[in-house]
Amino acid sequence: MSDFSSSSPAPATDCDVLIVGGGINGCGIARDLAGRGWRVVLCEKDDLASHTSSSSTKLIHGGLRYLEYYEFSLVRKALQEREVLLKSAPHIMWPLRFVMPHDPSMRPAWMIRIGLFMYDHLARREVLPGSRSVDLRKHAAGRPLKDQYKRGFIYSDGWVDDARLVVLNALDAQARGAEVLTRTRCVHAQRDADGWTATLQGADGGKRVLRARAVVNAAGPWAESFLRGVAQSAKGEALATKSLRLVKGSHIVVPRLFEHDHAYIFQNPDKRIIFAIPYQDEFTLIGTTDIELTGDDPGAARIAQEEIDYLCTQASRYFEKPIVPADVVWTYSGVRPLLDDDSGDPSAVTRDYMLESNTTAAPLLSVWGGKITTFRKLAEDAADEVGKMLGQSSAQRPAWTDGAFLAGGDLSAWIGAASRPDDDFERFVSAVQARYPWLYGQMTRRLARGYGARIADLLGDAKSFADLGAEVAPGLYERELRFLQNHEWAVSAEDVLWRRSKLGLHYTAEERGQVALWLQSHPKSN
């Protein structure tokens, strides 16, 4: 949290770049810029990843369906990023095999084979295996499906804990000198020839005036409204030149529908697709929808009953056991800020990003669109552009994140030299268990997944559970809560239970309440 005074504004401070927005794009750009030596301040009006960036389908994927819309450049860029990301943080990302049951009424087999061939060869693969046909009558993935699905295709992509990905970028940005301010709203940004004067407001109403040489607008669904309301130009010219199309994507979570570790991609009669993905060991995640959002606050987006019915109906076309709304144990919705390209179909709107530079006075860079898989490349391109606007070329301040680890991703101190990311993680779990033999298996794996090599910072020299403090909820101890408060900007139970972890899905309402009560009675001390 910011530690602003609630009285008079603090004296103006200086930075090179003020970034507005603490989602994946804002945190990725902050990390890249800070790593190049720029002085960076990032402000986020809520918690990190509290909106779109924690509401994805949680996939690192090229976007197989985008080939049908001839988005070859986007797909290639995303495919190139998959293995870069998998290697950077093997604790929060791992390879995942997808099964596509073949329905001849949807797309012919030859079309799918061509699409998968392109998917396999548009970018180099070292970790992920290629695609193949499968006899669903003999494969484990065929057992939960209706008997009519006798053949299918298997291909590779990756899974990611999206909210933790954002936090890891913020941690790396902070470690490289960036100042990360959560629950801090940019309420005004005035532009002149020499820079920006921004007024930031903390959760307690206290204000701080900050002077920046450049501003990066990475406000996601609020990027257009930031330019139309908060940011003010020196001469009254319009700063907003693009329009966003806000598309709501909703997901449902149901008790586990199958025992194997593959995911499914299902083709629907409306030519859309949905995924059914193993989730948190005990559940299956199903999504997503594409619903135009008009006139509503993006932060208030919630799933509609029609969306629940749609996802249940489409998944039930494939699974032997029907899925009904009563099965749903949790839902979430996010709003994708897509560039308006006049497409009549929300599913056809491009997921590619665009960076818009404005140098009529002090530099302004606006981020339009994007998807989680391409965030690192987007951040690299944005940092190049910001540097150029500030008078430094990428040769003078070069790109560096390709091949760099995210926070906790370097496991070498535990396992030695890296090999395959998924194998490395399993070796890491064994090493953690050996160092902390008193941890039970499920908790060992959860902490290893959440913190990677940072698990040593969390557990330190603990010799037993007694060293972790009181158990606030099953498997969640005081030491971890304090760690999340002190090192990961967590303030509320929602921050802890639904973004820093998904423990909320495993807890009763009473147990979630215990976590909320502990946080309320043990606020972080400044």
Buried (B, 14 or more C-beta within 10 A) or exposed (E): BBEBEEEEBBEEEEBBBBBBBBBBBBBBBBBBBBBBBBBBBBBBBBBBBBBBBBBBBBBBBBBBBBBBBEBEEBBBBBBBBBBBBBBBBBBBBBBBBBBBBBBEEBBEEEEBEEBBEBBBEBBEBEBBEEBEEBEBEEBEBBEBBBEEBBBBBBBBBBBBBBBBBBBBBBBBBBEBEBBBBBBBBBEBBBBEEEBBBBBBBBBEEBBBBBBBBBBBBBBBBBBBBBBEEBBBBEEEEEBBEBEBBBBBBBBBBBEEBBEBEBBBBBBBEEEBBBBBBBBBEEBBBBBBBBBEBEEEEBEEBEBBEEBBEBBBBBBBBBBEEEBEEEBBEBBBBBBBBBBBEEEEEBBBBBBBBEBBBBEEBBBBBBBBBBBBBBBBBBBBBBBBBBBBBBEBEBEEBEBBBEEBBBBBBBBEEBBEEBEBBBEBBBBBBBBBBEEBEEBEEEBBBBBBBBBBBBBBEBBEEBEEBEEBBEEBBEBBBBBBBBBBBEBBBBBBBBBBBBBBBBBBBBBEEEBBEBBBEBBEEEEEEE
